Protein backbone atom coordinates (compact mmCIF):
# COMPACT_ATOMS: atom_id res chain seq x y z
CA UNK A 1 0.00 0.00 0.00
CA UNK A 2 2.89 2.38 0.79
CA UNK A 3 4.30 1.78 -2.69
CA UNK A 4 0.97 2.67 -4.28
CA UNK A 5 0.77 5.96 -2.42
CA UNK A 6 4.40 6.72 -3.21
CA UNK A 7 3.77 6.09 -6.89
CA UNK A 8 0.57 8.17 -6.86
CA UNK A 9 2.32 11.04 -5.09
CA UNK A 10 5.19 10.98 -7.54
CA UNK A 11 2.88 11.08 -10.55
CA UNK A 12 0.87 13.92 -9.01
CA UNK A 13 4.08 15.86 -8.39
CA UNK A 14 5.19 15.25 -11.99
CA UNK A 15 1.88 16.54 -13.39
CA UNK A 16 1.98 19.60 -11.15
CA UNK A 17 5.56 20.33 -12.18
CA UNK A 18 4.66 19.89 -15.85
CA UNK A 19 1.72 22.30 -15.52
CA UNK A 20 3.83 24.87 -13.66
CA UNK A 21 6.59 24.81 -16.26
CA UNK A 22 4.05 25.12 -19.07
CA UNK A 23 2.35 28.03 -17.27
CA UNK A 24 5.61 29.95 -16.89
CA UNK A 25 6.94 29.12 -20.37
CA UNK A 26 3.76 30.35 -22.07
CA UNK A 27 3.80 33.51 -19.87
CA UNK A 28 0.23 32.91 -18.83
CA UNK A 29 0.78 34.85 -15.63
CA UNK A 30 0.65 38.06 -17.72
CA UNK A 31 -2.81 39.60 -17.85
CA UNK A 32 -4.39 39.73 -21.31
CA UNK A 33 -6.83 42.62 -21.48
CA UNK A 34 -9.76 41.89 -23.81
CA UNK A 35 -10.40 44.12 -26.79
CA UNK A 36 -14.13 44.27 -26.01
CA UNK A 37 -15.28 44.70 -22.42
CA UNK A 38 -18.13 42.39 -21.39
CA UNK A 39 -19.87 41.68 -18.07
CA UNK A 40 -17.76 39.36 -15.84
CA UNK A 41 -20.25 36.47 -15.89
CA UNK A 42 -20.49 36.53 -19.68
CA UNK A 43 -16.70 36.73 -20.04
CA UNK A 44 -16.26 33.79 -17.68
CA UNK A 45 -18.88 31.75 -19.52
CA UNK A 46 -17.22 32.43 -22.87
CA UNK A 47 -13.94 31.04 -21.59
CA UNK A 48 -15.30 27.74 -20.28
CA UNK A 49 -14.90 25.74 -23.55
CA UNK A 50 -11.28 26.85 -23.96
CA UNK A 51 -10.54 25.99 -20.31
CA UNK A 52 -11.97 22.48 -20.74
CA UNK A 53 -10.00 21.94 -23.95
CA UNK A 54 -6.79 23.21 -22.36
CA UNK A 55 -7.34 20.94 -19.33
CA UNK A 56 -7.83 17.91 -21.61
CA UNK A 57 -4.63 18.59 -23.53
CA UNK A 58 -2.52 19.28 -20.46
CA UNK A 59 -3.89 16.37 -18.45
CA UNK A 60 -3.25 14.00 -21.36
CA UNK A 61 0.32 15.21 -21.83
CA UNK A 62 0.96 15.21 -18.08
CA UNK A 63 -0.49 11.70 -17.73
CA UNK A 64 1.81 10.32 -20.43
CA UNK A 65 4.87 12.11 -19.03
CA UNK A 66 4.22 10.95 -15.47
CA UNK A 67 3.48 7.41 -16.69
CA UNK A 68 6.87 7.20 -18.39
CA UNK A 69 8.63 8.46 -15.27
CA UNK A 70 6.99 5.82 -13.05
CA UNK A 71 8.78 3.04 -14.92
CA UNK A 72 12.02 4.21 -13.31
CA UNK A 73 10.57 3.82 -9.79
CA UNK A 74 11.25 0.57 -7.91
CA UNK A 75 8.07 -1.52 -7.66
CA UNK A 76 8.17 -4.94 -6.07
CA UNK A 77 4.72 -5.96 -7.31
CA UNK A 78 5.22 -5.41 -11.05
CA UNK A 79 4.79 -9.11 -11.82
CA UNK A 80 1.57 -9.40 -9.79
CA UNK A 81 -0.37 -6.57 -11.53
CA UNK A 82 -3.93 -7.46 -12.59
CA UNK A 83 -4.75 -6.08 -16.05
CA UNK A 84 -8.30 -5.03 -15.21
CA UNK A 85 -7.25 -3.39 -11.98
CA UNK A 86 -4.39 -1.62 -13.75
CA UNK A 87 -6.74 -0.16 -16.38
CA UNK A 88 -9.19 1.06 -13.72
CA UNK A 89 -6.36 2.70 -11.75
CA UNK A 90 -5.07 4.48 -14.82
CA UNK A 91 -8.54 5.67 -15.75
CA UNK A 92 -9.19 6.99 -12.26
CA UNK A 93 -5.81 8.74 -12.21
CA UNK A 94 -6.46 10.39 -15.60
CA UNK A 95 -9.90 11.61 -14.51
CA UNK A 96 -8.46 12.93 -11.27
CA UNK A 97 -5.63 14.76 -13.02
CA UNK A 98 -8.12 16.24 -15.50
CA UNK A 99 -10.34 17.53 -12.68
CA UNK A 100 -7.38 19.09 -10.86
CA UNK A 101 -6.01 20.79 -13.97
CA UNK A 102 -9.52 21.95 -14.91
CA UNK A 103 -9.81 23.62 -11.49
CA UNK A 104 -6.46 25.33 -12.10
CA UNK A 105 -7.59 26.50 -15.53
CA UNK A 106 -10.89 27.84 -14.20
CA UNK A 107 -9.05 29.64 -11.42
CA UNK A 108 -6.65 31.17 -13.95
CA UNK A 109 -9.52 32.25 -16.19
CA UNK A 110 -11.43 33.71 -13.23
CA UNK A 111 -8.38 35.80 -12.27
CA UNK A 112 -8.09 37.05 -15.84
CA UNK A 113 -11.75 38.07 -15.93
CA UNK A 114 -11.77 39.81 -12.56
CA UNK A 115 -8.42 41.57 -12.85
CA UNK A 116 -9.02 42.87 -16.38
CA UNK A 117 -12.50 44.14 -15.56
CA UNK A 118 -12.89 47.86 -16.03
CA UNK A 119 -12.69 49.87 -12.82
CA UNK A 120 -14.17 53.37 -12.85
CA UNK A 121 -11.89 55.96 -11.25
CA UNK A 122 -14.68 58.45 -10.73
CA UNK A 123 -16.89 59.65 -7.85
CA UNK A 124 -20.55 58.58 -7.83
CA UNK A 125 -22.65 60.46 -10.33
CA UNK A 126 -24.62 63.20 -8.62
CA UNK A 127 -22.21 63.63 -5.71
CA UNK A 128 -20.42 66.87 -4.88
CA UNK A 129 -17.12 65.56 -6.22
CA UNK A 130 -18.76 64.63 -9.51
CA UNK A 131 -20.03 68.17 -9.90
CA UNK A 132 -16.73 69.89 -9.09
CA UNK A 133 -13.92 67.77 -10.61
CA UNK A 134 -14.83 64.20 -11.60
CA UNK A 135 -11.48 63.68 -13.38
CA UNK A 136 -9.36 64.23 -10.28
CA UNK A 137 -9.28 60.56 -9.05
CA UNK A 138 -8.41 59.27 -12.53
CA UNK A 139 -5.66 61.80 -13.22
CA UNK A 140 -4.24 61.38 -9.72
CA UNK A 141 -4.03 57.62 -10.26
CA UNK A 142 -2.40 58.00 -13.66
CA UNK A 143 0.24 60.39 -12.34
CA UNK A 144 0.81 58.86 -8.91
CA UNK A 145 0.45 55.10 -9.33
CA UNK A 146 3.48 52.87 -9.70
CA UNK A 147 4.29 52.16 -13.36
CA UNK A 148 3.32 48.67 -14.61
CA UNK A 149 1.14 48.06 -11.57
CA UNK A 150 -2.38 46.68 -11.98
CA UNK A 151 -4.05 49.92 -10.88
CA UNK A 152 -1.86 51.78 -13.40
CA UNK A 153 -3.17 49.68 -16.30
CA UNK A 154 -6.76 49.83 -15.06
CA UNK A 155 -6.58 53.64 -14.96
CA UNK A 156 -5.45 53.77 -18.60
CA UNK A 157 -8.18 51.32 -19.55
CA UNK A 158 -10.78 53.50 -17.83
CA UNK A 159 -9.54 56.62 -19.59
CA UNK A 160 -9.61 54.78 -22.93
CA UNK A 161 -13.24 53.75 -22.37
CA UNK A 162 -14.18 57.32 -21.38
CA UNK A 163 -12.45 58.78 -24.44
CA UNK A 164 -13.91 56.39 -27.03
CA UNK A 165 -17.39 55.49 -25.82
CA UNK A 166 -20.51 57.60 -25.42
CA UNK A 167 -21.48 56.11 -22.06
CA UNK A 168 -19.76 58.45 -19.58
CA UNK A 169 -19.91 61.65 -21.61
CA UNK A 170 -20.11 63.72 -18.43
CA UNK A 171 -16.66 62.46 -17.45
CA UNK A 172 -15.19 63.26 -20.87
CA UNK A 173 -16.76 66.72 -20.77
CA UNK A 174 -14.89 67.36 -17.51
CA UNK A 175 -11.60 66.96 -19.39
CA UNK A 176 -12.52 69.95 -21.57
CA UNK A 177 -13.05 72.30 -18.62
CA UNK A 178 -12.32 76.00 -19.00
CA UNK A 179 -8.78 76.12 -17.62
CA UNK A 180 -7.59 73.24 -19.83
CA UNK A 181 -5.49 71.79 -17.00
CA UNK A 182 -7.21 68.41 -17.01
CA UNK A 183 -6.91 68.08 -20.78
CA UNK A 184 -3.21 68.90 -20.76
CA UNK A 185 -2.58 66.38 -17.97
CA UNK A 186 -4.50 63.64 -19.77
CA UNK A 187 -2.67 64.21 -23.06
CA UNK A 188 0.74 64.46 -21.38
CA UNK A 189 0.31 61.28 -19.35
CA UNK A 190 -0.68 59.38 -22.51
CA UNK A 191 2.03 60.77 -24.75
CA UNK A 192 4.85 59.72 -22.43
CA UNK A 193 4.54 55.96 -23.10
CA UNK A 194 4.25 56.58 -26.85
CA UNK A 195 7.32 58.80 -26.85
CA UNK A 196 9.32 56.26 -24.86
CA UNK A 197 8.17 53.49 -27.19
CA UNK A 198 9.31 55.45 -30.25
CA UNK A 199 12.68 56.33 -28.71
CA UNK A 200 13.34 52.72 -27.70
CA UNK A 201 12.38 51.52 -31.16
CA UNK A 202 14.64 54.13 -32.75
CA UNK A 203 17.58 53.04 -30.59
CA UNK A 204 16.95 49.42 -31.47
CA UNK A 205 16.85 50.18 -35.19
CA UNK A 206 20.06 52.17 -34.98
CA UNK A 207 21.79 49.41 -33.01
CA UNK A 208 21.03 46.85 -35.71
CA UNK A 209 22.93 48.97 -38.22
CA UNK A 210 26.64 48.38 -37.59
CA UNK A 211 29.59 49.53 -39.61
CA UNK A 212 31.43 46.97 -41.67
CA UNK A 213 34.73 48.27 -40.32
CA UNK A 214 33.97 46.74 -36.92
CA UNK A 215 35.14 43.28 -36.04
CA UNK A 216 32.76 40.39 -36.52
CA UNK A 217 32.36 39.83 -32.78
CA UNK A 218 31.53 43.51 -32.23
CA UNK A 219 29.02 43.43 -35.09
CA UNK A 220 27.28 40.36 -33.65
CA UNK A 221 27.20 41.89 -30.19
CA UNK A 222 25.73 45.15 -31.50
CA UNK A 223 23.10 43.29 -33.52
CA UNK A 224 22.11 41.18 -30.53
CA UNK A 225 21.75 44.27 -28.35
CA UNK A 226 19.68 45.92 -31.08
CA UNK A 227 17.33 42.92 -31.38
CA UNK A 228 16.93 42.81 -27.60
CA UNK A 229 16.07 46.52 -27.60
CA UNK A 230 13.47 45.93 -30.31
CA UNK A 231 11.81 43.17 -28.30
CA UNK A 232 11.87 45.30 -25.14
CA UNK A 233 10.16 48.14 -27.03
CA UNK A 234 7.00 46.05 -27.41
CA UNK A 235 6.82 44.81 -23.81
CA UNK A 236 4.22 47.51 -23.07
CA UNK A 237 2.46 47.39 -26.44
CA UNK A 238 -0.95 47.08 -24.76
CA UNK A 239 -0.40 50.32 -22.84
CA UNK A 240 0.89 52.09 -25.96
CA UNK A 241 -2.20 50.96 -27.88
CA UNK A 242 -4.47 52.43 -25.22
CA UNK A 243 -2.49 55.68 -25.21
CA UNK A 244 -2.71 56.03 -29.00
CA UNK A 245 -6.46 55.44 -28.91
CA UNK A 246 -6.92 57.88 -26.01
CA UNK A 247 -5.05 60.84 -27.52
CA UNK A 248 -6.65 60.29 -30.93
CA UNK A 249 -10.17 60.02 -29.50
CA UNK A 250 -9.79 63.04 -27.24
CA UNK A 251 -8.39 65.11 -30.10
CA UNK A 252 -11.17 64.04 -32.45
CA UNK A 253 -13.89 64.58 -29.82
CA UNK A 254 -12.51 68.05 -29.07
CA UNK A 255 -13.59 69.14 -32.55
CA UNK A 256 -17.24 69.14 -31.42
CA UNK A 257 -17.19 68.84 -27.62
CA UNK A 258 -14.47 71.34 -26.70
CA UNK A 259 -16.57 74.44 -25.97
CA UNK A 260 -13.64 76.48 -24.63
CA UNK A 261 -11.10 75.47 -27.28
CA UNK A 262 -8.61 74.19 -24.72
CA UNK A 263 -7.25 71.54 -27.12
CA UNK A 264 -6.47 74.13 -29.79
CA UNK A 265 -5.08 76.69 -27.35
CA UNK A 266 -2.83 74.17 -25.63
CA UNK A 267 -1.17 73.23 -28.94
CA UNK A 268 -1.69 69.55 -28.22
CA UNK A 269 -3.22 68.71 -31.60
CA UNK A 270 0.03 69.07 -33.53
CA UNK A 271 2.00 67.31 -30.81
CA UNK A 272 -0.38 64.35 -30.80
CA UNK A 273 -0.42 63.84 -34.55
CA UNK A 274 3.37 64.21 -34.80
CA UNK A 275 3.90 61.64 -32.04
CA UNK A 276 1.55 59.17 -33.72
CA UNK A 277 3.15 59.72 -37.13
CA UNK A 278 6.66 59.26 -35.69
CA UNK A 279 5.63 56.04 -33.96
CA UNK A 280 3.98 54.75 -37.13
CA UNK A 281 7.04 55.59 -39.21
CA UNK A 282 9.35 53.73 -36.81
CA UNK A 283 7.10 50.66 -36.74
CA UNK A 284 6.80 50.60 -40.53
CA UNK A 285 10.58 50.84 -40.88
CA UNK A 286 10.88 47.86 -38.54
CA UNK A 287 8.43 45.93 -40.70
CA UNK A 288 10.54 46.68 -43.79
CA UNK A 289 8.33 49.26 -45.48
CA UNK A 290 10.20 51.61 -47.80
CA UNK A 291 9.80 55.33 -47.08
CA UNK A 292 10.90 57.84 -49.71
CA UNK A 293 10.61 61.58 -50.04
CA UNK A 294 9.16 63.05 -53.24
CA UNK A 295 11.78 64.58 -55.50
CA UNK A 296 11.06 68.16 -56.60
CA UNK A 297 12.29 67.35 -60.11
CA UNK A 298 9.85 64.49 -60.54
CA UNK A 299 6.89 65.78 -58.61
CA UNK A 300 4.52 65.84 -61.57
CA UNK A 301 4.57 63.71 -64.66
CA UNK A 302 2.33 62.32 -67.38
CA UNK A 303 1.13 59.55 -65.07
CA UNK A 304 0.56 61.83 -62.09
CA UNK A 305 2.82 61.96 -59.07
CA UNK A 306 6.16 60.16 -59.27
CA UNK A 307 8.26 59.30 -56.27
CA UNK A 308 12.02 59.45 -56.21
CA UNK A 309 14.12 56.45 -55.27
CA UNK A 310 16.22 58.43 -52.83
CA UNK A 311 16.03 56.67 -49.49
CA UNK A 312 16.23 58.35 -46.11
CA UNK A 313 18.72 55.78 -44.89
CA UNK A 314 16.41 54.57 -42.11
CA UNK A 315 15.32 51.50 -44.00
CA UNK A 316 18.92 50.31 -44.46
CA UNK A 317 19.43 50.42 -40.73
CA UNK A 318 16.60 47.95 -40.19
CA UNK A 319 17.06 45.53 -43.07
CA UNK A 320 18.82 42.93 -40.95
CA UNK A 321 16.32 43.23 -38.12
CA UNK A 322 13.38 43.03 -40.51
CA UNK A 323 14.58 39.81 -42.10
CA UNK A 324 15.05 38.20 -38.69
CA UNK A 325 11.74 39.24 -37.13
CA UNK A 326 9.56 38.46 -40.16
CA UNK A 327 7.21 35.65 -39.16
CA UNK A 328 8.10 35.97 -35.46
CA UNK A 329 5.80 37.13 -32.61
CA UNK A 330 7.56 40.50 -32.72
CA UNK A 331 6.44 41.04 -36.31
CA UNK A 332 2.86 40.25 -35.30
CA UNK A 333 3.07 42.82 -32.49
CA UNK A 334 4.52 45.40 -34.87
CA UNK A 335 1.73 44.74 -37.37
CA UNK A 336 -0.89 45.12 -34.65
CA UNK A 337 0.68 48.34 -33.36
CA UNK A 338 0.84 49.78 -36.88
CA UNK A 339 -2.86 49.01 -37.32
CA UNK A 340 -3.73 50.82 -34.06
CA UNK A 341 -1.61 53.84 -35.01
CA UNK A 342 -3.13 54.06 -38.49
CA UNK A 343 -6.66 53.84 -37.10
CA UNK A 344 -5.87 56.55 -34.55
CA UNK A 345 -4.45 58.88 -37.19
CA UNK A 346 -7.43 58.27 -39.47
CA UNK A 347 -9.70 59.16 -36.56
CA UNK A 348 -7.99 62.53 -36.12
CA UNK A 349 -7.68 63.31 -39.82
CA UNK A 350 -11.36 62.49 -40.37
CA UNK A 351 -12.41 64.87 -37.60
CA UNK A 352 -10.23 67.74 -38.85
CA UNK A 353 -10.40 66.93 -42.55
CA UNK A 354 -11.85 70.28 -43.56
CA UNK A 355 -9.33 72.30 -41.54
CA UNK A 356 -6.42 70.26 -42.87
CA UNK A 357 -7.54 70.70 -46.47
CA UNK A 358 -7.74 74.46 -45.99
CA UNK A 359 -4.25 74.47 -44.48
CA UNK A 360 -3.01 72.36 -47.39
CA UNK A 361 -4.45 74.79 -49.95
CA UNK A 362 -2.79 77.75 -48.26
CA UNK A 363 0.49 75.87 -47.81
CA UNK A 364 0.30 75.97 -44.00
CA UNK A 365 -0.30 72.28 -43.34
CA UNK A 366 3.22 71.72 -42.07
CA UNK A 367 3.09 74.84 -39.91
CA UNK A 368 -0.33 74.11 -38.40
CA UNK A 369 -0.06 70.35 -37.85
CA UNK A 370 3.65 69.51 -37.67
CA UNK A 371 5.58 70.77 -34.67
CA UNK A 372 8.75 72.75 -35.23
CA UNK A 373 12.00 71.08 -34.38
CA UNK A 374 13.22 67.53 -34.86
CA UNK A 375 10.51 64.88 -34.36
CA UNK A 376 10.98 61.72 -32.32
CA UNK A 377 11.74 59.71 -35.44
CA UNK A 378 12.29 60.66 -39.05
CA UNK A 379 12.14 64.23 -40.31
CA UNK A 380 9.45 66.89 -40.58
CA UNK A 381 9.31 66.31 -44.35
CA UNK A 382 8.65 62.60 -43.84
CA UNK A 383 5.90 63.27 -41.31
CA UNK A 384 4.32 65.81 -43.65
CA UNK A 385 4.44 63.26 -46.47
CA UNK A 386 2.71 60.67 -44.28
CA UNK A 387 0.04 63.19 -43.32
CA UNK A 388 -0.54 63.99 -47.02
CA UNK A 389 -1.08 60.27 -47.68
CA UNK A 390 -3.81 60.12 -45.05
CA UNK A 391 -5.45 63.24 -46.46
CA UNK A 392 -5.29 61.90 -50.01
CA UNK A 393 -6.88 58.62 -48.93
CA UNK A 394 -9.80 60.37 -47.24
CA UNK A 395 -10.24 62.74 -50.20
CA UNK A 396 -10.73 59.88 -52.67
Secondary structure as the mmCIF struct_conf table of DSSP 4:
data_model
#
loop_
_struct_conf.conf_type_id
_struct_conf.id
_struct_conf.beg_label_comp_id
_struct_conf.beg_label_asym_id
_struct_conf.beg_label_seq_id
_struct_conf.end_label_comp_id
_struct_conf.end_label_asym_id
_struct_conf.end_label_seq_id
HELX_RH_AL_P HELX_RH_AL_P1 UNK A 2 UNK A 25
TURN_TY1_P TURN_TY1_P1 UNK A 26 UNK A 29
BEND BEND1 UNK A 30 UNK A 30
BEND BEND2 UNK A 35 UNK A 36
HELX_RH_AL_P HELX_RH_AL_P2 UNK A 40 UNK A 46
TURN_TY1_P TURN_TY1_P2 UNK A 47 UNK A 47
HELX_RH_AL_P HELX_RH_AL_P3 UNK A 48 UNK A 70
TURN_TY1_P TURN_TY1_P3 UNK A 71 UNK A 72
BEND BEND3 UNK A 73 UNK A 73
TURN_TY1_P TURN_TY1_P4 UNK A 76 UNK A 77
HELX_RH_3T_P HELX_RH_3T_P1 UNK A 78 UNK A 80
HELX_RH_AL_P HELX_RH_AL_P4 UNK A 83 UNK A 115
TURN_TY1_P TURN_TY1_P5 UNK A 116 UNK A 116
BEND BEND4 UNK A 117 UNK A 117
BEND BEND5 UNK A 122 UNK A 122
HELX_LH_PP_P HELX_LH_PP_P1 UNK A 123 UNK A 124
TURN_TY1_P TURN_TY1_P6 UNK A 125 UNK A 126
BEND BEND6 UNK A 127 UNK A 127
HELX_RH_AL_P HELX_RH_AL_P5 UNK A 128 UNK A 133
TURN_TY1_P TURN_TY1_P7 UNK A 134 UNK A 135
HELX_RH_AL_P HELX_RH_AL_P6 UNK A 136 UNK A 144
BEND BEND7 UNK A 145 UNK A 145
HELX_LH_PP_P HELX_LH_PP_P2 UNK A 146 UNK A 146
TURN_TY1_P TURN_TY1_P8 UNK A 147 UNK A 148
BEND BEND8 UNK A 149 UNK A 149
HELX_RH_AL_P HELX_RH_AL_P7 UNK A 150 UNK A 164
BEND BEND9 UNK A 166 UNK A 168
HELX_RH_AL_P HELX_RH_AL_P8 UNK A 169 UNK A 175
TURN_TY1_P TURN_TY1_P9 UNK A 176 UNK A 176
TURN_TY1_P TURN_TY1_P10 UNK A 178 UNK A 179
HELX_RH_AL_P HELX_RH_AL_P9 UNK A 181 UNK A 207
TURN_TY1_P TURN_TY1_P11 UNK A 208 UNK A 208
TURN_TY1_P TURN_TY1_P12 UNK A 212 UNK A 213
BEND BEND10 UNK A 214 UNK A 214
HELX_RH_AL_P HELX_RH_AL_P10 UNK A 216 UNK A 233
TURN_TY1_P TURN_TY1_P13 UNK A 234 UNK A 236
HELX_RH_AL_P HELX_RH_AL_P11 UNK A 237 UNK A 257
BEND BEND11 UNK A 259 UNK A 260
HELX_RH_AL_P HELX_RH_AL_P12 UNK A 262 UNK A 266
TURN_TY1_P TURN_TY1_P14 UNK A 267 UNK A 267
HELX_RH_AL_P HELX_RH_AL_P13 UNK A 268 UNK A 286
TURN_TY1_P TURN_TY1_P15 UNK A 287 UNK A 288
STRN STRN1 UNK A 292 UNK A 292
HELX_LH_PP_P HELX_LH_PP_P3 UNK A 293 UNK A 295
HELX_RH_3T_P HELX_RH_3T_P2 UNK A 296 UNK A 298
BEND BEND12 UNK A 299 UNK A 299
STRN STRN2 UNK A 300 UNK A 301
TURN_TY1_P TURN_TY1_P16 UNK A 302 UNK A 303
STRN STRN3 UNK A 304 UNK A 305
STRN STRN4 UNK A 311 UNK A 311
BEND BEND13 UNK A 313 UNK A 313
TURN_TY1_P TURN_TY1_P17 UNK A 314 UNK A 315
HELX_RH_3T_P HELX_RH_3T_P3 UNK A 316 UNK A 318
HELX_RH_AL_P HELX_RH_AL_P14 UNK A 319 UNK A 325
TURN_TY1_P TURN_TY1_P18 UNK A 326 UNK A 327
BEND BEND14 UNK A 328 UNK A 328
HELX_RH_AL_P HELX_RH_AL_P15 UNK A 329 UNK A 351
TURN_TY1_P TURN_TY1_P19 UNK A 352 UNK A 352
HELX_RH_AL_P HELX_RH_AL_P16 UNK A 353 UNK A 361
TURN_TY1_P TURN_TY1_P20 UNK A 362 UNK A 363
HELX_RH_AL_P HELX_RH_AL_P17 UNK A 365 UNK A 369
BEND BEND15 UNK A 370 UNK A 370
BEND BEND16 UNK A 372 UNK A 373
BEND BEND17 UNK A 376 UNK A 378
HELX_RH_AL_P HELX_RH_AL_P18 UNK A 380 UNK A 395
#
